[in-house]
């Protein structure tokens, strides 16, 4: 049954076999629609949670940049002891303890040590910072937008993974159901053929050849059963559930996917609408702003400030004072200026190269996915006709066998061939829908509306 798991996602799942039979499990298990499955995948998907954290970090960066325009308020405190003449003279003045006796030459030249406790409330506000804060705000806003675009990309990635896994599970489920019916009918026919063989009405060679074919069907059922359990376990893993949680899929393969869109249009859609390309464009704009900010960092900066101070010797009495002013600062010679600007420009080139490489990767992926999609679409009518012919062959073989014109070996062999046709039929449908979903994802257009062409929550 090699066609049952032809999927781009290869995940090994190891689990124990449940003691319940499939029939008992189906009776007790809950139905799972794709809509419910996808919502639970989004809720659990670890990569999406990581990206949400990145969005939160980018939002915090934007708020931090905006805070640069707001005034700041600081509390300062210190304690000093000394007998330096200037220090003692100034400390006495600040504490408002200066007296006439302090003008004596002996006190001025050899003062006693003084202790000063200083408590200051300082407010500062940027008046001009060479547009650094404004540029930081614009840069942070662009980075926030890029993080949000990347989060949307992760959502579409989760949708693609979920749809591929669910489609695979539906396919395996449908082929397994067909195989169960074939085995049941074959066992009934073999039971009748065994009685006829004992009566000498059927050749023993035909009977045993039919038993060999039935054995093949049973062996394929065992293989397919493991594939079915593995596909169901994968759905549980994607939902963050116990791999052995039982459920019944309530969905079916929808109609044929639409065509008529050429490779050039798929590429154009990708370049215009891919969330990761949009994110790169925003990050490039943000880095361009960073280059300007660093280029203007040679300009002077100015701050307004206000100090309210309390100076005391004993923490009980002392003097209060205030100071208002404007302070400016400018680097006359900054040896690191050129390196900062050069580093920002190099980072800008790197981001642009990464975007170009992403576009090349997208073009290759879309070209490959488009080729697979068109190939599957072209083969689908042929395989559907093969499936119809195989079913017709089984329907026509049964009365011939009943009339004795065909052997039991011929009947089971044609049923085995029919199983192969069913497998090919579902694989072709699934592969065409997976290729279409992948094209939508690669072009940045995959959404829940596209799944109307892929999956239906209602079983047909």
Buried (B, 14 or more C-beta within 10 A) or exposed (E): BEBBBEBEEEEEBEBEEEEEEBEEBEEEBEEBBBBBBBEBBBEBBEEBEEBBEBBEEBBEBBEEBBEBEEEEEEEEEEEEEBEEEEBBBBBBBBBEBBEEEBEEEEBEEEBEEBEBBBBBBBBBBBEEBBBBBBBBBBBBBBBBBBBBBBBBBBBBBBBBBBBBBBBBBBBBBBBBEBBBEBBEBBEEBBEEBBEBBEEEEBBEEBBEBBBEBBEBBBEBBEEBBBBBBBBBBBBBBBBEBEBEBBBBBBBBBBEBBEEEBEBEEBBEBBBEEBBBBBBBBBBBBBBBBBBBBBBBBEEEBBBBBBBEBBBBBEEEEBBEEEEEEEEEEEEEEEEEBEEBBEBBBEBBEEBBEEBEEBBEEBBEBBBEBBEBBBEBBEBBEEBBEBBEEBBEBBEEBBEBBEEEEBBBBBBBBBBBBBBBBBBBBBBBBBBBBBBBBBBBBBBBBBEEEBBEBBBBBEEE
